[in-house]
């Protein structure tokens, strides 16, 4: 696609986690449109299969694998299958994420803020921080061998300002942002860039608990006048995934100016 002609995606193997819906699916489709070979990782086989079918409209080099990014064995097996199929991994988009689910009438601040069990609290870290860690370690040897790598971590503006959801969620997102910088420092010498994106509110299936009033409130405080769509975040991920990039260790807030 002309939009990504200068980004150098053509023929480059990419893994996208949490690729079944939302920002992950949008990122996979955009990479496919740019000519990349795409491997879609997700826990729900039906959703990643649907996303795969969309990617196949633009590329015949695509595969979908059921992978839990918090499971070291599953990650190693999944990445191994991608390496077997594509020979290497050039691009990794760590997008897999979770949120707490609310019951009718519940709110994060009043009902869930200080009631998470240790298991519930740590589950956020297993996906948002450990998941990035395991995926990075699995793909970096291939990137080092080929002296090229682009890693993009999807975090959250809450990891910067702590303004939403539960402490487990916000703290795990902050950890992911800091971990991004650590990986960038260590592996820059191998021509591997590692950056993160901190979206504000995005209209994805994960926002199933959000009310119309919440959408309106975010819209009203956002200079660009709307809530982000998944492709808005995916297009920023494409910038960080491009071939010619002299940016690493950065976290970019993508919220339409809401936190200005």
NORTA-V639375 format. One line per field, one symbol per residue. ss: DSSP state (a for helix, b for strand, c for the rest). phi: phi as a letter, one per 40 degrees, with the letter a starting at -180 (. if undefined). psi: psi as a letter, one per 30 degrees, with the letter a starting at -180 (. if undefined). A space follows every 10 residues. Layout:
# NORTA-V639375
ss->???
phi->???
psi->???
This chain:
# NORTA-V639375
ss->caaaaaaccc ccbbbbbccc caaaaaaaaa aaacccbbbb bbccaaaaaa aaaaaccccc cbbbbbcccc caaaaaaaaa aaaaaacccc bbbbcccccc cccccccaaa aacccccaaa aaaaaaaaaa aaaaaaaaaa aaaaaaccbb bbbbcccaaa acccccaaaa aaaaaaaaaa aaaaaaaaaa cbbbbbbbbc cbccaaaccc caaaaaaaaa accccccbca aaaaaaaaaa accccccccc bbbbcccccc
phi->.ddbdccgcd gccbbbcfcc afcccccccc ccccgccbbc bacbdccccc cdcccccbac baabbcbccc bdcccccccd cccccbgabb bbbcbdabbc cccdgcbccc bbdbbccdcc ccccccccbc dcdccdcccc dcccdcfaab bbbcbacccc bgcagbdccc cccccccccd ccccccbdcc gbcbbbbbcc cbcbdccccc cdccdcccdc ccdcgacccd cccdccdcdc ccccbbbagb bbcbbggccc
psi->keegeffhfj fkkkkklhgf lbeeeeeeee eefgglkkkj klfjeeefee eeeeefffkg iklkkjkjff jeeeeeeeee eeeeefflke kkjjfklllk kklkflleee efeggkleee efeeeeefee eeeeeeeefe eeeeeghkkj kkkjbkfffe fgglbleeee eeeeeeeeee eeeeeegefg hjkjllkilb kkilffgffk leeeeeeeef gjefglkkle feeeeeeeef flejkhklgl jjkigggfg.
